[in-house]
């Protein structure tokens, strides 16, 4: 996998644009993320983790994290032109560790494999993603408060 560019490079090449802060869009994204997260938690209370489709775990965790990143970007006055890679790179700006940024970039890659190429992921990877989610998502929410 190629190296993830710096967020500033995405600004320079026009993939990320500076705009006025958009708190309403940010709130909408956070509301959507909270709903997905609550639904996911409910599923996990009703079913053992081993019975949940690993792809569902990966996609849900990815979607919630990405919507939270986008919300923070809108609060900070940035908008991505449909580049998940640029949004992942924004995590560095928020102070996440390089291993966490790289894990999220790998997660982006594997989630794309699910969405666009029919890739089936295994339960071990889904557990790693869930653990990552439980660590990173609350940290991202604190950066928004």
Order of alpha helices (4+ residues) and beta strands (2+ residues): alpha-beta-alpha-alpha-beta-alpha-alpha-alpha
